Amino acid sequence: MRTKQFKSESKKLMDMMINSIYTHKEIFLRELISNASDALDKLYFRSLTDNSVGIAPDDFEIRIEIDKDNRILRIIDNGCGMTEEELDKNLGTIAKSGSLAFKQENEKKENVDIIGQFGVGFYSAFMVSDRVTVESRAFGSDEAFRWESSGADGYTVEPCEKETVGTTVTLHIKDKTDDENYDEYLDQYRISALVKKYSDYIRHPIKMEFTTREPVEKKEGEESKETEYRDVTELRTLNSMIPIWKKAKSEIKPEEYNSFYKDKFYDYEDPARVIHSKTEGQATYSALMFIPKHAPFDYYTKDFEKGLQLYSKGVLIMDKCADLLPDYFSFVKGLVDSEDLSLNISRETLQHDGQLKLIAKTVEKKIKSELEKMLKDEREAYEEFFKTFGIQLKFGVYNDYGMHKDTLKDLLLFRSSNEKKYVTLKEYVERMKEGQDIIYYACGETDEKIEMLPQTDAVKDKGYEILYLTENVDEFALKMMGEYDGKKFMNICDDNLNLDSEEEKKALEEENTAAKDMFEAMKESIGDKINAVRFTNKLKNHPVCLTSEGGISLEMEKVLNSMPGAADNKVKAQLVLEINASHPIAEKLKELYASDKELLGKYARLLYGEACLIGGRSVPDPAEHSALVCELMVK
C-alpha cells in the first residue's frame, strides 16, 4: 500500500470543493453516475473497432447497491476501468479529467459523446461520505487496484482482487446529524428519485435491487394464524435512457408529447402548443417546449420562478435556468439539452458566457415564430392563449424602456369596436380609412363602459375603428410603442383629438375665444380639479366630457394612483372640461353668464360631476353634487 498526498493545493482546495461548489449535496449521485456513464461510453466506443472487447452494447450498465446496515452506497459500472497510473492521475490530482483528455484525443471521430469534462465531480462524494473507496480494473489488464481516501489528508493506492473489468465506487455514508439527514442516501426510493431527477436520460441502464415484503400464501388446510411475510428482491431499471426530445418528431405521437408534459411539469391539461426543435451551428442544442393552456396558480405572484430545465447530454444541470427565457415568454415550460455548453468547474453552475446567451436568443426566436404561426393558422386557439398570457406580452412591450416592442408588437391583440372581436395592430392598419393616420383607442374597465364614453360615439360616427383597452398595462404599452407602421396612437379622451374639418375648426376657435371669460368664471367655480373649460364639436349627443392634456391620461392616472406606495405621491392628469357646442346646455350657460354668474358656477360644478360619472371617475363631493341636482331641478 502506498500513501500519497493530493497533488493540488491540499486541504483548503478540497474543503472548498466539498463545501462551496455544490449548492445541493444530492448532486453527488449525478456526478458519480455521469462518471460511470463516461467509462461505459469509452469502452463502447472501443468496441466499435475492437472485437476483443467482448461486451454486447445491451450489456453495458450501471448498478447501484445499498447496504443500509453498514451505511454503504455503491455505484458500479462495467466500463473501461482505470489502471494504477490512471487512478493516481485522475483521482490523485483534483480537477484532472480523463474524460476531457479522451474527448480531445477523439474529437474528430464519430460516436464520441462524453459527459464529463472536468474532474471535480468525483469529489462531491465527500459531501455525503467520510470515506470513499474506488476499486477498478482496466480493460485489457489482469490487475485491479483500490484507491481510498477519507478526505483532504491524502489517499492510498494498493492492488486488489476484482474479477471483472470496470469500476466500483463505494461510499461510506456519514452519520445523521441535527443539520443533515444523511440517512436519505441509504433509502432505495430516495436514490431512485434522484436518478430519475438528474440521470433519467443517461443512455445506459441504471439498475438497482428493490426489496419489498409480501405475505406468504398459506397452505391448503393450514390452521389460521398470524400472516407471515417474506422479503422479495426485484432488479429494476431506474432511468428512461432515451429522451423524447432526442427522437425524430415523426416518431412521436401527440399523446406522447402530452403525457410527457403532464408528467414532467405537473399539469392536468394538455399543452396548448408543443415546440420541438433541434438547432445546429453556432449553438447546437435540442429543445422541447410547451405553451400551457392555463397559468400556474402563482404565475402573477413574486413567488413564481421562470426558466427551462437545462441538460447537458441528457444530464440535468439546472431545474430552472432563468437565463434561457425572457420575462415576456416566462409562461413557456420545457427544456434545453446542449452538448457544447461552457461549464465551470462543476456541472451545476453555468458560466453566463456567449454560448448560453446564443442559445437563449435562438430559443426566443423559436417561441416567437411558433406564436406567430399559431396566430396565423389557429386563430381561435391563439385568442384563448392571449386571454391567459397576453398581459405578459404587453408588459414585455412596456418594460425595459420599450427595448422589445418590435419583437412583440405583432403578437398583441386588442378588442375592437368593429364587431367587438380581437384584432391585431396589423389588421387595424390594413383596414384604416383612406387618409387616416391615427390609430384610435379608448380605455375603460370593460367594453361596455368604453361604449358609454361620449367621445366613442363621435369617433365611430366618423367611421373610425377604436381599440378597446381594458387591461391596466394596455395604454402604457401603446405609449411606449409610440406608433405602429408609421401610424401614431391616440386616446379618444385626449385633448388633442380633432375630428373637425378646417371650417369647423375655425368656427369652434372663434366661439371659444368669444366665451373665454365665461370659461374662466366656470373654472374658478370648479377649482383646481380642472385645467380649463372649452367648447368642443367631438360630442354627438352628450352634453359634456372630460379630456386630458399632456402625457398622463385619465386611465393612466387611475392605474398609477392604485399602485402600492402611491398614496403619498399621487399622479394628477391635467383635465379639461369640454362642453358640446351644439347641445342646448351651451346656450343655457351663455344666458347664465350674462344674467346670474352665481348660478353659472353651480351649473359648472354640476357639469363637472356629470363628466366624472360619464368618464368612470368618482364624483369628488357626492353630497354637494346631489344637492345641486335637487336645487337646479326645481328652478
N, C-alpha and C positions, 0 to 999 in steps of 0.2 A: 504494500500500500504506500502510495506517495501522497503526502500532504502538501498542498500548494496554496498560495495567496492569489486572490483575483488580480488580474493584470491592469485593471482600471484604477481609478482613484479611490480604491478601498471602501471603507465603511460609509463615508459621507455620501458617495455616489449611490451605493446600494440602498442606503436609507431613503435617499431622495426618490429613487425609482419605486421602491416598495410603498412609500407613504404619500407621495405627492403626485406622481404622474397620472395615476388612475383615480377617477372620481369614485367608482364603484368597485368593491372587492370582487364581485361576481364576474368581472371581466376576465379573471384568471382562466376560467374554463374555456372561454372563447379563444384565448391566446394559445393554450396548450392543444386544443383541438385543431386550430389552424396550423400549428407546427406539425402535428401528426399528419394532417392532410397534405402538407408540403412534402413530407417524407414519402407518402404514398404516390404523389404525383411524380416525384423524381424517379422512383422505381418503375412506375407505369411508363413514363417517357422512355426509359431504357429498354423496357420490354418490347417496344415497337421495332427495335433494331437488333435486339439481343435475345435469341430464343432460349438462352440458358437461364433466364430469369425464372421461368417455370411457374409463374403465378398468373392465372387467368384474370382478365380485367374485373370480372364479377367477384373475385375472391379478395380484392383489396378492401380492408375495413378498419374501423377504429372501434375498440372496445373500451367500455367504462366499467370498472368494478368498484364496489363499495364494501368495505369491511367495517361495519359500524362499531363492533366491539373493540377493535384495535385502532379505531379512528383513522382508517386508511382509505384514500381515494386514488385509484389508478387510471391512467389513460394509456392505452396500449395500441400500437399500430404494427402492421406487418410491411412497413415501407423499407426504405433504403438502409436505415440504420446508420450508425456512426462508428468509425474506428477510434482507437485510443487517442490518436492525434486530433481527430475531429472533435471528440468530446472536450479535449483540453482547449482547443482553439475556439470552438463555438460557445461553450458554456463557461470557460475559464476567463474569457475576455468579455466583459459587459459591453453590450451593443455591437457584438460581432455577429454577422448574419451569414450563415451558409446558404440560405435561400437566395439572398441577393446576389452572392457570387455565382451560384448556379444559373440564375436568370440572366446575368450579364454574359456568361460564357455561351449561353444558348439562345440569346435574344433574336438571332436571325433565323432560328429554326421554328417550324410549326409545332403546334400542340404543346407548347410550353406555357403553363398558366400557374405560376407560383404565387401564393398569397403573401407570405412573409417577405418583407424587405428590410426589416430591422430586427436586431437581436435582443431587444429589451423585453419583448412579450413573455419569454420564458420566466423571467424573474418576478413576474406578477404572482407566481405560485407562492412566493414567500409572504404575500399579504394574508394568506389563509393557513399556511402551514409553517411549522417550526423546523421541519426537516424535509428535504427533497432528495429523492434517490432516482437516478436515471440509469437504467440498465439497457445496453444497446449492443447489437451485433450487426455489423455492416454486411451488405450483400457481397458475396464472394469471399468472405472471411470465415474461418472456423473458430475465431476467437471472439469473446464478448468481454465487455468492460463495464464496471459500475462507477458512476460519478455520484458523489454525495456531498451535500452541504447543509449546514444549519444557518447560513446567512453570511454576513459580511466578513466573518473571521477567516473564511477560506473554504477549501474543498479538498476532497480526496478522490483519487482515481486508482482502481485496482481491477485485476481480472475477475471474472465471474462466470458462472455457468448459465448459458441461455441456449435453448435448443433451436429456436427459430430466428430468422432474420427479422429485424425491426427494433422498436424501442418501447420500453415500458417506463413511464414516469409515475413514481409513487410519491404521494403527498401524505405526510403525517399531519393531519388537520389539528390546528390549535384547539386548546380547551375553550369552552364558552366563558365569556366574561360578562360583567354587568353592561358593558357598552356594545359588545359584539356577540351575535349568536352564530358562532362557527359551526354549530351542530347542523345547521341547514344544509351544509355541503356534504353531509352524510345521509341525506334523505333522498331516496330514489326519485320521488316525484318532483322535488325541488331541482335536482340535477336534470331531470328530463325537461322541465320547464325552461331551464337556462339554455339547454341545447336547442330547444325549439325557438327560443327568442333570438339567439345570436348566431347559431350554426345550422339552421334548418336547411340551408341550401348548399352546404358542403357536398361536393359531388360524390363522395364515398359514404357508404352506410356507417352510421354511428350506432352501435348496439350496446344494450345493457340488459342484464337479467333482472326481472321483476319477480319478487316473491310475494305471493298472496296466500291467504288462508281460506280454505273451503271446507265445508262439512264432509265428513266421511259417511258414505252410504251404509246404512245398517243392513246386515244380512237377513235374509228371509227367516222369520220365526224368532229373531233375536228379541229378547225382552227389552221393553222400553227403558231407556236410561238417558243420562245427560248427553247431549250431542257432542261428538268428538270432531276435532278439526285437524287438518294436516296442511303443511306448507307445500305450495305448488310453485315451481320456478318456471318462468317463461322468458325466452330471449326475444326482445323486441328491438325493432329499428326505430330510432327516435326522430330521425330527420327525414324531410321530404325529398332531399337530394336535387331534384330538378326544379328550378324556379319557373313559375308560369311565365315570367317575363322573358325567359330565355327561349321559349318556344316560338315558332312562327305563328303569326296571327291567324293564318289559315287553318291551323291545327286546333285552335281554341274556340270552343263554343261560347255563346253569350252567357249561358248559365254557369259556365266555369268562371268567367270573369266576375259574375255577380256573387257567386259563392265565395270566391277568394276575397272580394271586397268586404262582404258582410262579416266573414270570419276574422279577417285581418284588422279591420277598422271598427268593429263592433257596432255595425249599423243594422237596423231591422228592415231597411228598404234597399232595393236595388239602386245602383247609382243612376243619375240622370244621363251620364255620358262616360265612356271609357276612352282613355287616351293611352295608346300603347305604341311606343316608338323606339327605334334604335338609331343612334346618331354616330357617325364615324367621321374622322377628320381631325381637326384641332381638338375637339372634345369628343371622346369616344365613350359612350355610355348607353345603357338601356333604361328606359323609363316606363313605368306603369302607373298612370294617374287616374283619378276618378273625380268627377264633379257630383257631389251629393244632391239628393232631391230636397233635403231639408238641412237647416243649420243645426249644428250641435247646440245643446241647451245652454252652453256657456259661451257661444260664439261672440256675442256682443258684450262680453264682460272682460275685465282686466285679467281674469284667470286663464283665458283661452291662450293656448300655445300653438302657433302655426309651425309648419315645417313638413318636409318629406323625409321618410326614412332613407338613410344613406347606407348603401352596401358597397363593399369592395370585393369583387369576385364572389358574391354570394354571402359574404360575412358582414353582419350588421355592424356598422361603425357608429351610427348615431340614430337614435329613435326619432328625433325631430330636428332636422337640420334647417333652421330658420333662414339661413342664407340662400337657400335654394328657391325661395318663394318671395316675391314682392308682397307687401301688405294687401294690395288690392286683389291678389289672387290667393289670399290666405285660406279661402274655403276649400281649396283643392287638397285632396288626400292622395297618398300614394308613396312611391319610392323611386329612387335612382340607384342604379348599380353601375359603377365605373371601374374600369381595370387600370386606369392610369392616374388616379388622384394622387396629388402630393400629400404625404402624411408626415407628421413629425415623428419623434421617437416612439410614439405609441399609436396604435390604430384608433384609439379612442378620441384623440384630439387632432383636429384638422388644422393645417395651415390655411389661412384665408388667402390663398395665392391666386394667381391669374387663372389657373385651371378650374378651380371651383367657381370663380366668377363667370368664366366662359360657359360652364355647364348651366349655371343659373340663368344666363342670358338666353341660351337656346331653349331652356325649359319654358321661360316666359313667352318666347315667340311661339312655341308649340301650343301652349294653353290659349293664347290669343287667337291663333289660327283655328283651333278647334271650336272656340266660341263663335267666331265669325261664320264658320261652316254651319254650326248649329242654328245661328240666326237666319242664315240663308235657306237652309234645307228643312229645318224643323222649327218653324216659327212659333208654333203653339208651345212646344217644349221649352224653347228659349224664353218665352214670356213667363212661363212658370218659374224657370230658373231666376229670371230677373226680379220677380216679385220677392224672392228669398234673398238673393245676394246682390241685387242691383245697387243698393245703398253703399255697398263696399266699393263698387266700381266708381261711384260718384265721389266718395271720399278720396279715392285714388287720383281723380282729376284735380281735386281741391288741394290735397296735401303736397308737401314739398314744393310749394310755390308754383304749382302747375307743371312741374317737370314731366309728368307722364300724361298730359292731356292729349297729345297726339296719338299715343298708344291706345287710349281708352275711348276717345270721342265717338267712334263708330260702333261701340258696343252698348252705348246708352240708349235707353228707351224712356219716352215720356208719354203720358196720356195727352190726348189732343181733343180740341173742340170739334174736330171732324169725326163724328160717329163715336166719340168717347173711346177710341181704341188707342193702343200703343203705337207710337211712331218713332222712327229713328230720325236723327237730325238730317241725314242724307235724304230721307223720304220727304221730310218737310220742305227742304230747299228745292227738291225736284218739282214740287207742285206749287211753288210760290207764284203769286200773280205777276204778270209782266210789269216790270218796273219796280217791284217790291225789293227793298234792300235791307229790310229789318226782319229778324225772327222775333215774333211777339210771344211773350209768356206772361202768366199770371200765377200768383202764389196764394195758397189757402189751405185749410185743413183737409178739405175734401173737394171733389169735382163740383158737388152741388153748391158749396159755399162760393167757389170761384164763379160759378154761373150767376150768382146773385150780385156780383160786383157791378156797379154802374158802368164801369169802363168796358166790361165784357161785351155788352150789347153793342156799344158804339164800334168796337174793333171788328166784331163779327159782321156788323151791318155794312162795313166797307169791304167785306169779302175776304178778310184776312183770317188765317188759321192761328189758333192760340195754343201754346203748350201749357198744360196744367201741371204746376209744380206743387206737390203735396208733401214732400219729404223736407225736413229741416235743412238738409245739405244741398238741396237742388239749386237754389239761387246762388249759393256760394260757388258751386261748381261752374255754373254758367258765367258768373262774374270772372272767375279765374280763366276760363277759356277766352272770354272777350268777344270772339267771333267764330263762325264756322263757315268755311268756304267763302270767305270774304263778306259774309253777312253778319252784321252786329246783332247782339241780343238786346231786347228792350222789354222792361217790365211795363205792362199796360197801366200800372199805377204810378209810373214815373212822370214827373212834371214835364219832361221833355217830349212826351208823347204828343204828336201833332198829326192829325188826320185831315186837316183842312186844306182847301185849295188856297192859292195865293190871295184871291179876292176875299175869301172867308177870313184868312189870317189878318189881312189889313183891317177889315171891318171890326174884328174882335179886338185888335190892338187899340183902335180908336175908342171903342166902348170902354175898355179897361182904363184907358187914360182919363176918360171923362168921369169915371166912377172912383178915381184914385182916393179922394178924400173920404168917400163913403167906406171904402175898404179899410182905410186907416182907423176909422171910428169903430168898425166891426172888430178889427184885430185887437184894438185897445180893450174892448169889452171881453174878448175871449182870453186875453193874456198871453203869456209866453208859451202856451201849448202849441201855437202855430207860428209860422214864419211870415205868412202872407195870406191875403184873400184875393180872389180874382174870378172873373167870368171865364167860362170855357164852352166850347162847342162839342166836346167829346162825350157828352152825356146825352143819351137818347131821350128817355122819358123820366129819368131820375132827376131830382132837383139839385142834389149836392153830392160831393165825394171828397175824399182825402187823397192827395198825391204827395210824393216826396221829392225833395231837391237833394242833390249831392249823391254820394256813394252809398249811403245807408237807406235801404228801402224799408217800408212798413214791416214786411215779413222778417227781414234781417234784424231789425230792432227787437222784434218779439223773440227770435231764436237766441240772439246774443244775450239778452237780459234774462233768459231762462236757464242759462248755464250756471254751474256751481261757482260761487265766488263773485257773481255779477252784481249782487245787491249793493256792494259798496262803490261800484264804478259803472253805473248804468249807461248804456248807449242810447242816444236820442236821435231819431230820424228828424230831418228838417221838413215839417209838414206844411202843406198848402191846402187851405180850404177852397175848393173850386165849386162855383155855382153855375148851374145850367143857364146860359144866357137866354135860351128860348123858353124857359119854364116861367109860368106866371109868378113864381116866387121872386124872380129878378125884378119885375115891375113893382111888386109889393115893397121890396127893400128900398127901391129908389123913392117911393112915396114916403116911407117912414123916415128916410134920411132928411127929407125936406120938411116933415111935419113933427116927428117925435123921435128924437135921437135916443132917448132912454129906452123906448120900446124897440128901436132898431137893435140896441145892444142885447136885449132879451132874445130877439129873433136870431141874432148871430150866435149866441150861446146854444140855443135850441138846435140850430142847423149843424153846429159843430158836433153836438151829441148824436144827432141823427147820422152824420157822416161816420162817426166812430162805430155805431151799431152796424151800418151797412158794410163797413170795411172789416168787420170782425174784431174790433177793438172794444175794450171796456170803456164805458162812459165814466169820465173822471169823478163826477159827482151825481150819482143816480137820483138822490133826493132832490137836488136842485132841478135836474132835468125833468123829473116827474111834476114838480111844482110849476115849471114853465109851461109844460104841456097843458096842464089844467087851467092855468091863468089865461093863456092865449086862446084856448078853446072857447071861453065864454066872452071874449071881446067881440 
